[in-house]
Amino acid sequence: MKELAEKFVGKECLIYTVINSDSCIKGKITEVTDTGIIIENAGNTEAVNLEYVIRIREWPRDRNGKKKMFVG
């Protein structure tokens, strides 16, 4: 999972975890360590343990490059 997460550094992403599978953590991945991901969102910083991450995807964008609304 670390290698996958490193591909998303500097990008706004949706991070799904086993603890919160019905929704996701949203933000820009700023750093990936051996054990976790550091995420920044609206000036707040959050750390997520890599063992709990089940999926990472880049925030979807429309044809003009703007972020699409995300529900869920």
C-alpha positions in Angstrom: 0.0 0.0 0.0 2.9 2.4 0.6 4.0 2.2 -3.0 0.5 3.0 -4.1 0.1 5.9 -1.7 3.4 7.4 -2.9 1.9 7.8 -6.4 -0.7 10.2 -4.9 1.6 12.6 -3.0 0.6 16.2 -3.8 -2.8 15.2 -5.2 -6.3 15.7 -3.7 -7.6 12.2 -2.9 -10.4 10.2 -1.4 -9.0 7.6 1.1 -11.2 4.7 2.2 -10.4 2.8 5.4 -11.6 -0.4 7.0 -12.9 1.6 10.0 -14.9 4.0 7.9 -15.9 2.0 4.8 -19.2 3.9 4.2 -17.5 7.2 3.6 -13.9 8.4 3.1 -11.3 10.8 4.2 -10.8 13.7 1.8 -7.7 15.8 1.3 -4.3 16.3 -0.2 -1.7 13.6 0.6 1.4 15.5 1.7 3.6 12.7 2.9 3.8 8.9 3.0 5.9 7.1 5.7 6.5 3.4 6.3 3.4 3.2 8.5 1.1 6.1 7.5 -0.2 8.8 5.3 -0.3 12.5 6.2 -3.3 14.3 4.7 -4.0 18.0 4.7 -7.6 19.3 4.3 -8.7 22.9 4.8 -5.7 23.7 6.9 -6.0 20.7 9.1 -3.5 17.8 9.2 -4.5 14.2 9.7 -2.5 11.0 9.8 -3.9 7.6 8.7 -2.4 4.2 9.5 -1.5 2.4 6.2 -2.8 -0.9 7.7 -6.3 0.5 7.7 -6.3 1.9 4.1 -8.3 -0.2 1.7 -8.5 2.2 -1.3 -7.1 5.5 -2.5 -8.3 7.4 -5.5 -7.7 10.8 -7.0 -10.5 13.3 -6.6 -12.6 13.1 -9.8 -12.5 16.1 -12.0 -14.8 17.3 -14.9 -13.6 18.2 -18.4 -12.5 21.7 -17.3 -10.3 20.3 -14.5 -12.7 21.4 -11.7 -13.4 19.0 -8.8 -16.7 17.2 -9.1 -19.1 17.2 -6.2 -18.7 14.1 -4.2 -21.5 12.5 -2.2 -20.8 9.5 0.0 
